[in-house]
Amino acid sequence: YQRRVRGAFVVKISFPAMISQFLASHHLVLKSDPEKHRVIKTSRRIPKGTTILSSNSLSSIPTREVQATICNQCFQPSEKLLVCSVCKKKAYCSQACQKEAWVQHKNLCKDFYEHKTNATNLTRDKELTLDLEMLVQVVLTLNKIKNSDKKISDSLNVEAFDSLLSHIDKHNPDDINYYKTIANRVRDFLMSKSIDVPDTKTLIEYLGKFRCNNFVIHDSQLFSIGEGTFPIGSLFNHSCFPNCIPMYEGGSKQRLISIRDIEQGEEICYSYVDGITDRRERKKILFEKYFFDCRCERCGVSDSDNSPLSSLDGLLSRIPSDRELSEIEGSLSKSPLTSFVAASMDRFSPILRVSTSKEFLSCFDHLIVSYLRPCTTAIQFSRETFKRISPRLYEYIDRGDWFQAVDAAKYVLVIYMWAYVERYHPLVGLQWFLLGKCLWNVGGMIGIENKRIDFTKEAKLCLDMAKECLMVTHGWEGEMVNEVEALIKVCNTELRV
């Protein structure tokens, strides 16, 4: 079978020396591979929580949904944004950010936004806005780098971007026509301002690279806030059982953080898709967008693969009956989910404390075989049940129904621990934090001292787990861990009193 180096199938690859040297400086080795064609492996053992490498974006743009709530330069949220007085489209958290953005924004301000809004014949309006601006920004950035004294990091980005493959011959005809429309519009706009611009064919290649290589930028709580072109990050391959995850400093810097211990000689992989997605859906997305058939450790070589990790997806794909679904419509504390949550937490408790990632994964495989496969029902462990409970969790929180919120938060946490496999996956850490906050709020509602203390103790245990997890993925930035530590301090004070 063929595997894709992020962007396209490859028959023969030459690796730019600058990229190989940069990776080597981070103890990473770029190699050709008979199946994947290109792999990046570590030449040393990498402990969990390590920044494997960091790199800058060529371009990053906030999504339309958050443009009015975050700085369009540093991507930080702000209640008081300075709106550009000319175009009224961009907003910034400070004059410093506005000044920094102006270097490029001056080429787009007003004229660009008036120009693009004339494109009323396109039905992909949301994509249109993003792709037009992304393409203009990348062209301007490449021009600036190529026409100036290059910093090493800038040169690396250019080399890496040039090496990415668009696999443009594999994109469907509708997408190609869309790319042509975007490319011609961008050429017209930049040429009208006497700015050097590549030919239409090259711009179409750029758009193909965006589609196969760009990243969704998320904030510290993993909510999507933008899209970015990070050419160095795009060199790494995919796995549905990843050993690292991209994290972001605003919209300009990407960090690859190890979420488990990575042994010397192991390939560095992150996931291009959400791990809780159905296997067939994952494989469909990966083939249609990234042009490869995933056969990672979790997907298996075939659908009949029944290894412990591979069987997770089959269990999650079970469909509960209407009668079973009716049993979870009321109070969750009286539903079949209660015994599943309690049993899962009991079984996870000892293995969460094992010292090595290898030992944890061995124990995890054993739990799948000894408990998850033979002892759970479709209503207890399935994606369909999760889809029903997850939104209800936030409904309970919004209306202050903390008892129900605790039950829902525990169920979501258990599903995350099973579905994401890694105990230090950031979504697991964030869910521990959310559960801790729900339990703490329950404690604040109870008048009976002993019960209040019990809930506060349980809240602190969850917050301690949240801190341990988030130190791995968020320790470098501090803010999220500081929030957890602040609530732990409150719990300790209440327990002392």
HUPE-V523067 format. One record per backbone hydrogen bond with DSSP energy under -0.5 kcal/mol. NH is the residue of the N-H (numbers start at 1). CO is the residue of the C=O. Records with the same first field share a line. If there is no record, write none. Layout:
# HUPE-V523067
NH->CO, CO
This chain:
# HUPE-V523067
3->35
5->8
6->4
8->5
16->14
20->16
21->17
22->18
23->19
24->20
25->21
26->22, 23
27->24
28->23
29->41
31->29, 39
33->37
37->33
38->36
39->31
41->29, 39
42->266
43->27
46->262
47->45
49->258
50->47
52->50, 256
53->256
55->254
57->252
58->229
59->229
61->227
63->225
66->63
67->63
69->66
70->66
71->76
72->91
75->71
78->69
81->79
82->92
83->81
84->90
88->84
92->82
98->94
99->95
100->96
101->97
102->98
103->99, 100
104->101
105->101
106->102
107->104
108->105
109->105
111->109
112->108
113->108
114->110
115->111
116->112
117->113
118->115
119->116
120->118
122->119
125->123
128->124
129->125
130->126
131->127
132->128
133->129
134->130
135->131
136->132
137->133
138->134
139->135
140->136
141->137
142->138
143->139
144->140
145->141
146->142
147->143
148->145
150->148
155->151
156->152
157->153
158->154
159->155
160->156
161->157
162->158
163->159
164->160, 161
165->6
170->167
171->168
175->172
176->172
177->173
178->174
179->175
180->176
181->177
182->178
183->179
184->180
185->181
186->182
187->183
188->184
189->185
190->186
191->187
192->188
193->189, 190
194->191
195->190
203->199
204->200
205->201
206->202
207->203
208->204
209->205
210->206
211->207
212->208
213->209
214->210
215->228
217->215, 226
219->223
222->219
225->217
226->217
227->61
228->215
229->59
230->228
231->229
234->230
235->232
236->233
237->268
239->270
243->269
244->269
245->257
247->255
249->253
250->248
252->249
253->249
254->55
255->247
256->53
257->245, 255
258->50
259->243
260->243
262->46
263->261
265->42
266->263
268->40
269->267
270->237
277->274
282->278
283->279
284->280
285->281
286->282
287->283
288->284
289->285
290->285, 286
291->287
292->286
293->2
294->292
300->296
305->302
311->307
312->308, 309
313->310
314->310
315->311
316->312
317->313
318->315
320->318
325->321
326->322
327->323, 324
328->325
329->326
334->331
335->332
338->335
340->336
341->337
342->338
343->339
344->340
345->341
346->342
347->343
348->344
349->345
350->346
351->347
352->348
353->350
354->351
360->356
361->357
362->358
363->359
364->360
365->361
366->362
367->363
368->364
369->365
370->366
371->367
372->367
373->368
375->371
376->372
381->377
382->380
383->316
384->318
386->382
387->383
388->384, 385
389->385
390->386
391->387
392->388
393->389
394->390
395->391
396->392
397->393
398->394
399->395
400->397
401->396
402->400
405->401
406->402
407->403
408->404
409->405
410->406
411->407
412->408
413->409
414->410
415->411
416->412
417->413
418->414
419->415
420->416
422->420
425->422
428->425
429->425
430->426
431->427
432->428
433->429
434->430
435->431
436->432
437->433
438->434
439->435
440->436
441->437
442->438
443->439
444->440
445->441, 442
446->442, 443
449->447
452->448
453->449
454->450
455->451
456->452
457->453
458->454
459->455
460->456
461->457
462->458
463->459
464->460
465->461
466->462
467->463
468->464
469->465
470->466
471->467
472->468, 469
473->469
474->470
475->470, 471
477->474
478->474
479->477
482->478
483->479
484->480
485->481
486->482
487->483
488->484
489->485
490->486
491->487
492->488
493->489
494->490
495->491
496->492
497->493
